[in-house]
């Protein structure tokens, strides 16, 4: 479904008093709401309690999944409650979870009773793959900053899933998982599970060296949340008792229970991970006389490695030499029916460590000052990286992040150095911060781009936040270093809650020459007012509906040069979450676009310059994850500029067994312009197959076909994980042209083919 979220801007001096009126109306409305007698869940009382003194183990723990070591008997179980489908409802199954620690590790032991052991969902054995399984999770705010967290999950098949949370899990509303959760993050830890006639049990062991924390006179304070998910019942148990006033509220670091630990020893381990890689590659290249395509084969070999060292408990240094990303999964192909560049998420592991520190978003979910995909990639092609360093952590109340990478010259682009420098400090209260960021992109031929930015987030009420941002770019190609041309500013006030009245009001402005060289921006030279408001409530306990939330959005993009309208979006959105775990979203949308020049679309189609107003309807359906066979579906239809568009997307998944999973996506677009007698169809298909021989050995196959790109591609990866940090990868990639006759000379069938073998081994000293 095409969702367009725009963001707001003005040139510091407001051109229209209407925006002032809207901001004041929202604040007055919020004040009245606070005084109203509306019934809702109270704020989580756990956040106001004194820190929980975590139990220190008095004996050893053998991590075998049985939870029967004598040391566990001295650890109290946590008082879990039901989070979903009915907050504080009667839990259908008993859940016994303990958390404790010793000098070097944090442990979780869980005994998970189930009246129907055969109904336990254990759908997959693929590392880092959630397939609707039952789970137990430990989530830690290790730096106690109430913004970031580390999420450790285990399934009954002992599949380990680790993720990193940023921005207090807030993405501005119900949104795709990936906007605030980094599923590519990995670290060192282990677990073991057992299936029993009463249910299942699990033990986790997480080294403090994998966490990072701040110790003051031997005292460590963190935030903690634990959960159990019974997938077939869409039931979640949690500690602490966080009400579902927020989307996935149990995973919001600001709502965690504070815990205290004492005198833990992380030591200063040194992780050295060399790799060796070898393979064959074949690419189609146009001959010198441009009459044919040649396909030479090349055998390649490479060595390199990474080093990780904890300078202190809470400051980690990473070094990389001849960085290699051969094993990274291919990007998902996308269909672009807009005038703007597409954004692709980061999948490379090196950039995942504490990545939330570096986050600085400008407008929308994609635009940002720092986009890691600017490093090591150029116009979609891989660029060799000589090496680099990263320093992340916390000193006192300061979050610190530094990245410096040196890329080679490639594809006609000179060798470049990339620098990112981030500082952020807690101010006023634990949920507020102020900070700054600087980025540099320096080319060996003198080209340069330098950016600085200032930002703050101030918690001004129970759920109210004020965000302020200012940034400026200095580019070699800029005609002037004038903040009115190369600056960016945004002010935003929002009420973060799912229950009751919520809003997000902002105004943003971006200059015509605002170009962050290590960032991603979809457009420049704009002023953008933005209004998003909603009201959510829980249905009665007897209803099949769990939660209802209508929202309205109004946003404009005005040209900074003359204040004329470029784009305007308004929509009414109605979301229904069912107690079964299924969800529906309905949306009516109206869009205005003023094109000053033609817009290019696939199949050599153009939209003429002019003013357009068009209407559309969207419907999204998501089926509960816990089903062995499930399908997500969406459809969009309506006017599209001076024509029409129909889009249908289906996303089925089938867990045949815990060893085999099939998944896919099919998207169909039909765009018609009857007045111009133009029409085109776009088909996009993706097929994913996950084969797991065990939790250590697996094969993933990812096939894609797009009529817009006229390419079929395959990405097949075999992985054998001997132990954490010790992997063997065999990766095969192939691309084939499907529209060969449209070019002169005729394109070859084979566009590219690569086969690589890579081995990594981590030495710990």
N, C-alpha and C positions, 0 to 999 in steps of 0.2 A: 504494500500500500504506500502511496506517495504522501508522506507527511512532510509539510514544509513549515519549519519553525524559524521565524525571523526575529530579530532582536532590535533594540531600539537605539536611536542615537539622535543627538542634537549637538549643536556647535557651542556648547557651554551656555551661550546666551540663548534662551528659549525663544523660538519664533512665534509660538502660539501659547496663549494663556490657558488653552484647554487642557494641556498636559498638567499644569499646576493644579487645576480643578480636579482632574482625575486622581492625582496623587493624594490631595487632601481628602477627597471623597473616600478613597480606600482606607486611609488612616482613621477617619471618623467612623467609617463602617466597622472597622476592626475594633475600635474602642466600644462601640455599641454592642458588638458581638460578645466582647468579653464580659459585658454586664448582663447579657441576656440569660434567660433560664434554660437554654438548650441543654439537653442531656447528652453527655458524651463520656468517654472513658477519662478518668483522671490522669494527670501526668504520672509517669512511672515513679512510685515512691522509692524504688530501689536507688535512684540517683541521689536521693537526699540522705540515705543511710550512711553511717560511718563505713570505712573500707572493711571488707571481709578479710580476716587474717587467714591466709591459705595454710593448710596443714603441711607441715614438713614431715617427710617420710622418716620412719625410725628403722627401716630395714630395706633390703633390696627388692626390686620389682623385676621379675622375669616377664618380658613382654611376649606373652604367648596367647593372649586373648581370653584367658580363663578368669581373670580378676579374682584369684584365690590366694594370693600371697598374704601372709600374716600382716604385712605392713598396711594393706588396704583396710583391715578391720578397724584401725584407729583413725580412719578418715571418714568424716560425716558425709552422707549423701546430700546433694544440693536439693533444695525445695522447688522442684519444677512445677510449672502450671501450664495449662493449655493456652496456646497462642491462637491457634486456628483449628477448626472453623469457627469456634465460639470462644472468645476470650474468657478465661477463668471458668470455662465449662468443665464438665466431668471428663477426665482423661479415660479413654476406653481401655488403655493398657498401662501396666506398671512400668515406670522408668526409674532406674537407679543409676545415677551418675556421680562419680567422685572426681575431684581434681586435687592434685597435690604436687609436691616438688622435692627435689634434693639439691645437692650442690651444683649439678650440671644439667639437669633436665626438668622439664615440666611434664607431668603425667596426667592422662585421663583414663579412668576405668569405668566402663558402663555395662550394666546388666539390663537387657532390654527384653522384657517379657512380652510374649505375644500369644494370644489365645488360639491363633491359627498359624502355626509356624510355616505351614505350606504356602500361606498367603504373603509371606515376607518377600518384598521385591528386591531381587538381586539380579538385575538385568544385564550388567556389563562387567567385564574384567579389564577394561581398557583404562590405563592410567590417565588421570585428569579428565575423565569423561563421565559426566552425570547423565544417566539415561533413565531417570525416574525411579532410581533405587531408594530403598530405605537408607537413612543416613544418621550418623551422629557427628556433631560438629563442635569444635572449640574455636572461638573467635576471640582474638586478643588485640587490644589497643596497647601495644607494647611500649610506646613512647608516651602514653597517657595524654595525647594531644586532642582526643575527642574528635579527630578528623579522619585518621587512617587506622586500618586494622589488617590483621593477617588471619585468614580463614582456613582452618584445617578440617577436612571432612574425610570420613571413612565409611565405606558401605559394607554390607554383609560378606561380600566377596573379597574384602580387604583391598579394595581399590582406593588409592589415596588421591585426594583432590585438594590442591592448595591454591588459594587466590589472595589477591590484595585488594583492599577497599580504600577508596579515596573520597574526599569531600563529604564525609559523614553520610555516605550512601545517598546523597541527594543529587538528583540530575534534573531538577526542575519539574518533577511530576512523574507519573508512571511512564516508564521508558524502557528501551532495550537494556538488557543486563549489562552489556559491555561498556556503557557510558561511565559507570562509577565502580565497576568490578573488573579487575585485571585477571583474567583466567589463565594468562600465559606465565604468570609468576610461579616460580618453583624454588624450593629450598630443601635442605637436608632434614629428614625426620623419618620415623618408622612407626608401624602399627601392626597389630595382629588381631584376627577375629576368630570366633568359634560359632558354629551353628549348633543349637541344642534343641532338646524336645520342649523347652519352655520359651524359646525365642532365639536370641543371639546375644553375643557379648563382644566387647572390643577393648583393647588397650592401645593408647597412643603414647609415644615418647618423643618429645620435641626438645632438641638441644637449645640451651640459652644462646649458643653461638649463632643459631639460625634466626633468633628473634631480634636481638638488639634492644637495649633498654637503658634507662638512666638510674643510677644508684647514688643516693645521697646518704652518706654515713652508714652504708650497708643496707639501707632501706630502699626497696624497689616498689613503686606503685604503678599498676597497670589497670586497664579496663578489661572485663571478661564477660562473655556470653557463651552459654552452651545450649545446644538444641538437639532434639530428636525428631526426625520426620518419619511418619508411618505413611508411606506413599499411597497405598491403595485406599486409605481413608481420608486423604488430604488433611492429615492431622499433624500438628506441630506442637511439641512440648518445649518449653524454654525456661531458662534462668538467666537473668532475673525476670520478674514479671513486668514485661514491657507491653503496654497496650498497643493494639494495631492502629494507632493514630497516624502511622507513617507506613509507606510501602516497605515491606521487609524490615519492620521496626526492630525485630530481634537482632538485626545485624548492624544497627546504627551505633558507631562507637560512642556517640554522646549519650546514649541510653544504657551503656554497659554498667555493671556493678564494679566499683573500684575494688581492687584486691591489693593486699600487701604481702611481700615476700622479703626475707632477710638473708643477707650473707650468702648470696649465690655467686658461684665462680664460673665465669665463662672462659677463663684462660685467654690465651692469644693464639688460637690455632691458625695455621697457614694452609690454605687450600690451593694446591697447584694442579691445574687441569690441562695437561697438554693434549693435543689431538694430532692425528695423522689422517690424511684424506687422499684418495686417489680415484680417478675415474676417467670416463670418456665423454666427450661432448661433440655434437655435430650441429652446426647452424647453417641455414641457407643464406648465402650472401650474393649480392648482385655482382656479376663479373665487371671487370674494368670497362669493357666496351658496352655494357648494359644490354646485352643481347640474351643473357641466360642467367640462371642461378647455379652457383657452385655449392657443393656440400662437403667441404673437407672435414675429416675427423681428427680430433686432437686428443691425445692422452695427457692428463694433467695430474700433478701431485702437489701436495701442500702440507706444511706443518705449521703449527701455531699453538696458542694456548691462552688460558686465563689464570689469574692469580687473585685470590681473595684473602684479605687480612683485616682482622678487627683491631683497629688502632686503640680503641677503648671499648667499653661495654656497649656504647651507643654510637660509634663512629666506624664505618666500614669503608675500606679502600679496595677497589677492584681495578686490576690492570689487565689489558688484553693486547695480544700481539698477533698480527695477521688474522684478524677476526674472521670467522667463517660461520655462515648461516645456511649451509647446504641442506640441513635436515628440517628447516622450517617449512610448515605447510604452505601451499600456494594460496595466493589471495583469491577470495571469492570474486568472480566476474560480476559486474553490475550493469544494469541498463540505465542510461542517462537520458532522460527526457527533459532536462533543464538546460539553462544557459551556463551553468557553473560546473567547476571541477568536482570530481568525486573524491570523497575522503575514504581512505582504507585504514583499518586499525592495525596497530603494531602487533606482530607475532614473534619478534626476535627476543630471545630470553635475556640477552645482556642489558636491554633497556628496561627490564621489568622491576629491578630492585628499587623499592621505595619510590616508584615513579610518581606517586601522588604528590610528592614534594615539589616536583617540577611543573605541576599543572598550573596553567594560566590561560583560562579561556576568555575569549573576547565576546563574540556573539554566537549564539546557537550551540549545538553540541559538537561541532567539528572545528570551528575556527579557533585558533589558539596561537600564542606566541612561540611555543616550542612544540614541534611535531617531529618525533624521532625518525620518521620515515624520510626526512630530508637528508639523513646521514646514511651513506652506503647505497643510495638509490639515486638514479638520475634519469628522468623521463621514462620510468618503468624498468630501466635496466640496472643490473647489479653493478656497484662500484666497489672495487677492493678497498679494504680498510687496513692501513698499515698497523694501526694500534691506537690505544687510548687509555684513559683513566676515568674513574668515577669515584667520588667521595660523597657518601650520604650518611646522615645521622642527625643527632640532636646534641647540643651543648647548652646546658641550662634550659632556658625557655626558647632557645633559637633552633629552628630547623635549618639544616645546612644541606645543600646539594650542589655538586660541581661535576660537570662532564666535560672532557676534552678529547676529541677524536681527530685523527688525521686520515683523510681519504686520499686515494691515489688519483692520478689523472686518468680519465676514461671517457669514451664516447664523445670526444671533442670538448670535454669539460676539464679545466685545469685541476691540479691537486688542491685540496681545500682543507682548512682547519676549522673545526666546529667547536665552539665554547658555549657552555650554558652554566650560569652562576645564579644560585637561588638562596635567598635568606627569608625567613619568616619567623615572627615572634608572637607568642601569646600576649594579648593585651586585654585589660579590663576584666575579663572573665575567661574560664577555661575553654569556652566555645567561640572565642573571638581571636583574630590575629591581624597583624599588619606586616607587610613585607615588600620585597622587591625582587626583580629578576633582570638579568642581562644576558643577551645572546650575541655571539659574534660568528660571522662566516667570512673567513679570510682566504682569498685565492692566491695561488703562487704567482699569478700574473697581475697582481695588484687590485683585483676586484675585491670589494669588501661590503659587508652589511652588518651594522651594529644596531642593537635594539636595547632599550631599557624600559622597564615597566614597574609601576607601583600598584599595590593592591591591598585591600583590607576587607575583612568580613567582621562585622560587629553584631553580636547578639544583643538586641535591644528589648526583647520581651521573652515570654515563655517559648514561643515558636517563631518570633519575628527577627529577621536579619536584614541588616543594611550592608550592601556591597558597594565599594568604590574602586574604580580602576582608572589608571592613566598610563599610556605607553607612547613611545615615540621611536621612529626608525630613522636611521642615517644610512643611506644607500649611495654607493658610488654613482649610480645612474640617475639619482634624484636631481632635479633642476635647482632645488633650493632646500635648505635645512630649516624650514619654517614649520613650527608646530601646527599651524593652521592647515598645512598641506600633508605632513607626515605624522600627525598625531592621532591618538585614539583615546576616547573617554567614555566611561559608562557609570551610571548611578542606578542602583536597583534596590528595591525594598520588597521583601517577600514574607509570606507566612507559610512556613513549612509544616504542613499537616495534611493527612488524608481525610480526617474526620472534621466535620463542620466546615466553616468558611476558610478558604485558602485563596491566596492571590500571589501574583508576581508582576510587579510594575517596574518598568525600567525605561531609561532613555539612553541611547548610545550614539556616538558620532565617530566616523572614521574618515580621515583625510584622503584625498585623491592619490597621494603618494605614500600611503601607509602600507609598507611591504616588508614584513618580518621575514628575513632570509632563511631562518630555521623554523619558520612557522607555517601555518596554513590559513589563508583567508579566501573566502569565496567572492567577496566584492569589496570595493573601496569607494570613497567619495559619497558617503551616505549619512543621513540622519534617520534614526529609527526609534519611534515610540512603540512600546510593547505593553500589552495588557493581557493577562491570563488570570481568570478567576474561576473558582469551582466550589462546589458544596458536596460533601460526602457523608453518607450515613450507613449504619449497619441495619440490615433487615432484622425482623423478629427471629427468635431462636427456632421457631417452627417453620420458617420460610425456607424454600430451596435456594433463595438468593442470599448471598452473604453480604455483599457490599454494593452500593449504588453511588455513582459519582458523575454528575453532569459538569461540564466545563465550557467556558466560552473564551475565545481568543480573538484579539484584534491587534494587528500589527501593520505598520507601514514602513516602507523604505522611501525616503525623500532624497532627491538629489541635493548634495551639499552645495552645488554651484548656484542653484536658483530656487531651491525649495520645492520643485515640481515633483509630483508623485511618480515613482518608478514602479513600485509594487505595493499591493495591499492585499492582506489575507484576513478573512474572518471565518471562524467556524464554530459550530456547536457540536460538542462531543459528549456522548452518553456511554458510560462504562458500566457493565454488570459483571460482578464476580459471583460465581455460583459456589455453594458449599461443596459441590462435587469436585471443585478444582478447575472447572471449565470457566472461560470468560468470553464476553462479547463486548465489542466496542462499535458504536454507530456514530457516524460523523457527516454533517452537512457543511459544505465549504463553498465560499465564494471568493474568487480571486480577481484582482485587477492588475494588469500589466501594461506599462507604457514603453514600448520598444522603440528606441531611436534608430536602431539598425536591425536588419534581419537576424533571426536566430536560427542556427543550424540544428537539424535533427537527423537521425539515422536515415539511410536510404536516399541521401542527397536531397532531403526535403528541407525547405526553408519556411519559416513564418515571417511574413513581410512586416516591416516596421509599421507601427500604428498603436492604437489604444484598444485594449481587449478587456472584456468582463466575461467570466465564465463560472459555471456552477458545477459542483460534483457531489457525489455521495460515496462514502467508504463504509465497509463493514469488515471487521476483523473477528476471527474466531480462533481461540486457542484451547486445545484439549488438555486435560490434566496429564502431567508428565508421567504419572505412575502406571498408565496403561501400557501393556506390552505392544499394542498397536495403537497408534495415535496419529492425528493429522491436525495441522494448523492450516487455516484458510483465510484468504482475504480477497476482496473484490472492490474495485473502484470503477465508477462509470460516470459519465457526464460530459459537459462541454470542455473543450480544450482549445483555447484561443479561438480561431474562427472555424474550428472543426469539433471533433469529438474523440474521446478515448475510452476504451474499455480495457481494464487490467484485471487479470485473475491470477492468483498465486496459490499454489498448493504445496504443503510441506509435510509429507508423510514420513513416519518413522516406524520401523518394525523390529522389535527385539525377538529374533527367532529363538535364541538361547543366550545364556550368559557369555557364550563364545562368539556370537555372530549378531551384528546389527546392521540393518540397511536403513538408509535415510536418503532423502532427496528433496529437491525443490524444483518446481516447474512454474515459470512465470510467462504469461502470455499478454502481449499488448497489441491492440489494434487501434491505430490512429488514422483518422479520416479527415480530409478537408474537401468536402463536396464542391464548394464554390470554385476550387482550383483543380478539381479532378485529380487529387493526390491522395494516396493511401499507402500505408506500409504496416507490416506485421513484424513484431520482434518476439522471438522465442528464446528463453533462457532456461537451461536445464542443468542441474547439478545432481550428481549421485555420489553418496558417501557410503563406503563399506568399511566396517571395523571388524577385524578378525582377531580374537585374543586367544592364544594358545594357553596362556597363563597370565598372571599379573606382571610377569617380566617380559614375555615375548608377544609381539603383536604386529599386525599388518593393517595399515590404513590405505584405502584407495579412494581417490577424489577425482572424479571425471566431470568435465564441464563442457557445455556447448552453448554458443551464443550466435544467433544470426546477425546481431549487430556487429560483432567482431569478426564473424565468418571464420571462427577457429574452434576446433575441438582440442581440449587439453586433458592430459592425465598426469596425476601426481600420486605415485605409489611409494609408500615408506614402510620398510621393515625395521623394527627396533627390538633389540634385546638389551634389557636393563639388568646387568649382572648384579649391581647394587647401586645405591644412590651415588651419582657422580661417575659411574662406570657404564658406558653405553656403546653399543655397536649399531650403526645405522647403515642401511642400504637404501638409496633413494633413486627412483627412476622418474624422469619427467619427459613428456613428449607433447608436441603441439603439431596439429595438422590443419592445413588450409582447406576450407570447404567451398570457397568461391574463387576458383583458380583463374577463370577466364576473364575476370573483370580487370585484370592488369596486363600490361605489356612490358616485358615478356610475361608469358603465362607463369603463374606461381607454381612452385613444386608442391607435391602432395605433403611432403614432410617439411615443416617449418623449423623444428628444432628437436633435438633428442639429447638427453644427458643421463648418465648413470654414474653414481658416486658411492663409494664406500668410505665411511668415516668411523674412527674409533677414538673414544675419549676415556681417560682414566684420571681419577682425582687422587692425588697424594695429600694426606693430612698430616701435618707436622706440628 
